[in-house]
Amino acid sequence: MGVFGDIGRLMKAGVEQSLRTDYAENLRLSADLAEQMTDPAAPAAGGSPANPFAAMAAYSSMTPASGTVVSLAPTGRQITDTPVYAVELDILIDGQTVYRTTYETLIAAGALHNWQPGKVLPFRVSTTDPHSIMLG
């Protein structure tokens, strides 16, 4: 059967794995790991909390904007061997003047080309603090 037999085997294995997976528990464990990765002593550099449910709530309450990368520089900090960068951005919200802010984020080497000066990325901006931003 060749390819079609292999596809069938993969589909069957996927269904079996899906039946054995506790998605709620996996999500809880992922949230626990994300919270462990955050340093509570570090100042918040953006609007995104580690808890995915809190992050979704924050995201929905924020204003859509675009951010143009002006510059980026490594901060000297790393999380699991991935450097943290300070990205200087010009933020534009429809109907408002452009302003500059700094956004700290992990950027893997393979994604660094997406963060070069001149690149425009989607952001969300807090309604109470224009310097509290979230990618997306």
C-alpha positions in Angstrom: 0.0 0.0 0.0 2.9 2.3 0.5 2.0 6.0 1.1 -1.7 5.4 1.6 -1.0 2.7 4.2 1.4 5.0 6.0 -1.2 7.8 6.0 -3.8 5.5 7.4 -1.4 4.3 10.2 -0.6 7.9 11.1 -4.3 8.8 11.2 -5.0 5.8 13.5 -2.1 6.6 15.8 -3.2 10.3 16.0 -6.7 9.2 17.0 -5.4 6.8 19.6 -3.0 9.4 21.0 -5.8 12.0 21.1 -8.0 9.6 23.2 -5.1 9.1 25.7 -4.3 12.8 26.0 -5.6 14.8 29.0 -5.7 18.3 27.4 -6.9 20.1 30.5 -4.0 18.7 32.5 -1.5 19.5 29.7 -2.7 23.1 29.6 -2.4 23.3 33.4 1.1 22.0 33.3 2.0 24.4 30.5 0.8 27.3 32.5 2.7 26.1 35.6 5.9 25.9 33.5 5.3 29.4 32.0 4.9 30.8 35.5 8.1 29.1 36.6 10.0 30.8 33.8 9.0 34.2 34.8 11.0 36.1 37.4 8.6 37.8 39.8 11.4 40.3 40.8 11.9 41.5 37.2 9.8 44.5 36.2 7.0 43.9 33.7 8.3 44.9 30.3 5.0 44.3 28.5 1.4 43.5 29.1 1.5 39.7 28.8 1.2 37.7 32.0 2.5 34.1 32.2 -1.0 32.6 32.8 -2.5 31.9 29.4 -6.0 32.7 30.6 -4.9 36.0 32.0 -3.0 36.7 28.8 -6.1 36.1 26.7 -8.2 38.4 28.9 -5.5 41.1 28.7 -5.2 40.7 24.9 -9.0 41.1 24.4 -9.0 44.3 26.5 -6.1 46.0 24.6 -6.1 48.3 21.6 -4.8 47.0 18.2 -1.7 48.8 17.0 1.3 48.4 14.7 4.9 48.6 15.8 7.8 49.5 13.5 11.1 48.2 14.7 13.6 51.1 15.1 16.4 49.1 16.8 17.1 46.1 18.9 19.9 45.1 21.2 20.5 42.1 23.5 20.0 42.9 27.1 22.6 40.3 28.3 19.9 38.1 29.9 18.9 34.7 28.5 16.2 32.2 29.2 17.0 28.6 28.4 19.9 29.8 26.1 17.6 32.2 24.2 18.6 35.9 24.4 16.3 38.6 25.6 16.3 41.7 23.4 15.2 45.2 24.0 13.4 46.3 20.9 12.8 49.9 20.3 9.5 50.5 18.5 7.5 53.3 17.0 3.9 52.4 17.9 1.0 53.6 15.7 -2.6 53.4 16.9 -5.2 54.5 14.3 -6.1 58.1 14.7 -3.2 58.9 17.2 0.3 60.2 16.8 3.2 57.7 16.7 5.2 57.3 19.9 8.3 55.4 20.8 8.6 52.6 23.4 10.8 49.7 24.3 9.6 46.1 24.3 11.6 43.3 25.8 11.2 39.8 24.4 12.9 36.5 23.7 14.1 36.2 20.1 15.5 32.9 18.8 18.3 33.1 16.3 16.0 31.7 13.6 13.4 34.5 14.1 15.8 37.4 14.4 15.3 38.4 10.7 11.6 39.2 11.6 12.8 41.8 14.1 15.1 43.9 11.9 14.7 47.7 11.8 11.9 48.7 9.4 9.8 45.6 10.1 6.2 46.3 11.0 4.6 43.9 13.6 1.1 43.7 15.1 0.8 44.7 18.8 -1.8 45.3 21.4 -1.6 48.4 23.6 -3.0 48.7 27.2 -5.8 51.3 27.4 -4.3 52.5 30.7 -0.5 52.5 29.9 0.7 53.1 26.4 4.0 51.5 27.1 2.5 48.2 28.2 2.3 46.3 24.9 1.7 42.7 23.8 2.8 41.1 20.5 -0.2 40.1 18.4 
